[in-house]
Amino acid sequence: MSDSEKHEPSSETAEATTENATNGGRDSARTQSPDSAAGQGIEAQLQSAKAEAAANYDKFMRSVADLENFRRRTVREKDELRTVATGRVLEDIFPVLDNLALAVQAAKQPNADVKSLVGGVEMVLGQLKSALSGHGLKEINPAGQAFDPHQHEAISHEPSDKVKEEYVLTVVRTGYSLNGRLLRPAAVVVSSGPAKKAP
C-alpha cells in the first residue's frame, strides 16, 4: 500500500463523517430547542405579568381617586344639608326674634303695663316652641309621671303625701328630645312617698 492510499480517506469514511456531523448538529438542535422554547415562554409570561400588574395598579389608582372624590363629595353634601336645615330653622325663628324685639321696646316705655308685657312674652315663648316643634323638638315635662331614668335626671328625693313613691314631684328643668333622640334629660325631684312617722 502506498503512502497516498494510507492518508486519503475512503469515500465511505467521508460519508460517515459527514453524516455524523449532520446528525450531531441535529442532536444539538434538538437538545437546545426545549431550553430556548422555555426561555421564550418565561419571557412571555414575564411580559404578561408586567402588563397585568400595570393594569391592576392603574385600576387601584383610579379606585383611590374615586374614593377620595366620593369622600369629598359626601362631606360637601353633608355640610350643604346641614346649612339648609339650619337655614330652615332660623327662618322659622325670625318672627320670634321680631316679636321679642317688639316686647323689649314695649317694656322700655314709661307707661309699660307689666301684665301686658308678661302676656306678650308668653305668646312669643309659645311661638318659639311651636317653631321648634315643627322641626322635631319635643319638651320633656314629666310632672306627676313615673320616674324614667332614660328620660329624667333625679336631683333629689322628697317625701310627699300627694305623689306616689318614685313619681316625679317637681320638674326643676325641662328636658328636650329631637325626633326621638334625647338631647337633655329633665331635671326632677322624685317623690319618696309619704313621710315616715317617727317612732
C-alpha positions in Angstrom: 0.0 0.0 0.0 1.3 3.4 -1.0 1.6 6.4 1.3 -1.1 8.2 -0.7 -3.5 5.4 -0.1 -2.7 5.4 3.6 -3.5 9.1 4.1 -6.5 9.6 1.8 -9.8 8.7 3.5 -12.1 6.4 1.7 -15.4 7.7 0.3 -17.3 5.6 2.8 -15.3 7.1 5.7 -16.0 10.6 4.4 -19.7 10.0 4.1 -19.8 8.6 7.6 -18.1 11.6 8.9 -20.5 14.0 7.1 -23.5 12.0 8.4 -22.2 12.1 11.9 -21.6 15.8 11.7 -25.1 16.3 10.4 -26.7 14.1 13.0 -24.6 15.8 15.7 -26.0 19.1 14.6 -29.5 17.8 14.6 -29.0 16.3 18.0 -27.6 19.6 19.2 -30.5 21.5 17.8 -32.9 19.0 19.5 -31.1 19.4 22.8 -31.2 23.3 22.7 -34.7 23.6 21.4 -36.6 22.9 24.7 -34.4 25.3 26.6 -34.9 28.0 24.0 -38.6 27.5 24.0 -38.7 27.5 27.8 -36.8 30.8 27.8 -39.2 32.3 25.3 -42.2 31.1 27.4 -40.8 32.6 30.6 -40.2 35.9 28.8 -43.7 35.9 27.5 -45.1 35.1 31.0 -43.0 37.9 32.5 -44.2 40.4 30.0 -47.8 39.3 30.6 -47.4 39.6 34.3 -45.9 43.1 34.0 -48.8 44.2 31.8 -51.3 42.7 34.3 -49.5 44.4 37.2 -49.6 47.7 35.4 -53.3 47.4 34.6 -54.1 46.4 38.3 -52.1 49.4 39.5 -54.0 51.7 37.2 -57.3 50.3 38.5 -56.0 50.7 42.1 -55.1 54.4 41.5 -58.4 55.0 39.8 -60.2 53.4 42.8 -58.3 55.5 45.3 -59.1 58.7 43.3 -62.8 57.7 43.1 -62.9 57.0 46.8 -61.3 60.3 47.6 -63.7 62.1 45.3 -66.6 60.3 47.0 -65.4 61.3 50.4 -65.1 64.9 49.5 -68.5 64.9 47.8 -70.1 63.3 50.9 -68.5 65.9 53.2 -69.6 68.7 50.9 -73.2 67.4 50.6 -73.4 66.8 54.4 -72.3 70.4 55.0 -74.8 71.7 52.5 -77.6 69.6 54.1 -76.7 71.0 57.5 -76.7 74.5 56.2 -80.1 74.1 54.5 -81.6 72.5 57.6 -80.2 75.2 59.9 -81.4 77.9 57.5 -85.0 76.5 57.7 -84.9 76.5 61.5 -83.7 80.1 61.5 -86.3 81.2 59.0 -89.0 79.9 61.4 -87.3 81.7 64.3 -87.1 85.1 62.6 -90.7 86.1 63.5 -90.0 85.1 67.1 -87.0 87.4 67.2 -89.1 90.2 65.7 -91.8 89.8 68.3 -89.2 89.6 71.1 -87.6 92.8 69.9 -91.1 94.5 70.0 -91.6 93.2 73.5 -88.3 94.7 74.7 -89.2 98.0 73.1 -92.6 98.0 74.8 -91.0 97.2 78.1 -88.8 100.3 77.8 -91.9 102.6 77.5 -92.6 104.8 80.6 -96.2 103.6 80.9 -95.4 99.9 80.2 -98.0 97.5 81.6 -96.4 94.6 83.3 -99.4 92.2 82.7 -99.4 93.1 79.0 -95.7 92.5 78.8 -96.0 89.1 80.5 -98.8 88.1 78.2 -96.7 89.2 75.2 -93.7 87.3 76.3 -95.7 84.2 76.9 -97.1 84.5 73.4 -93.5 84.8 72.0 -92.4 81.8 74.0 -95.3 79.8 72.6 -94.4 80.9 69.1 -90.8 79.8 69.6 -91.9 76.4 71.0 -94.2 75.9 68.0 -91.5 76.8 65.5 -89.0 74.4 67.1 -91.7 71.7 67.5 -92.2 71.8 63.7 -88.5 70.7 63.4 -88.9 67.7 65.7 -88.1 69.3 69.1 -90.2 68.0 71.9 -90.4 69.1 75.5 -90.0 66.6 78.3 -92.0 67.9 81.2 -92.9 64.8 83.3 -94.6 66.3 86.3 -96.7 63.6 88.1 -95.4 60.9 85.8 -93.4 57.8 86.8 -89.6 58.4 87.1 -87.8 57.2 84.0 -84.0 57.2 84.3 -83.7 57.2 80.5 -85.6 60.5 80.2 -85.2 62.1 83.6 -82.4 63.1 85.9 -83.2 62.8 89.6 -81.5 65.6 91.6 -83.2 64.7 94.9 -85.9 62.8 96.7 -88.6 64.4 98.8 -91.5 62.9 100.8 -95.0 63.6 99.6 -98.4 62.6 100.6 -99.9 63.5 97.2 -97.4 62.0 94.8 -96.7 58.3 94.8 -93.2 57.0 95.5 -90.8 57.0 92.5 -93.0 59.5 90.7 -91.9 63.0 89.6 -92.8 65.5 92.3 -91.3 68.7 90.7 -89.7 69.5 87.4 -86.7 71.7 88.0 -85.6 71.9 84.4 -87.5 70.9 81.3 -85.8 68.2 79.1 -85.8 68.0 75.3 -85.7 65.4 72.6 -85.2 65.8 68.9 -87.0 63.3 66.7 -87.0 60.7 69.5 -83.3 61.3 70.4 -82.7 62.6 73.9 -80.9 66.0 73.9 -81.3 66.9 77.5 -82.9 64.9 80.3 -85.5 66.6 82.5 -84.0 67.5 85.9 -86.6 66.4 88.5 -87.3 65.9 92.2 -88.7 62.5 92.8 -91.2 61.6 95.5 -90.1 59.2 98.2 -93.7 58.6 99.2 -95.4 59.7 102.4 -93.1 60.8 105.2 -92.4 58.1 107.7 -93.7 58.9 111.2 -91.1 59.0 113.9 -91.4 56.1 116.4 
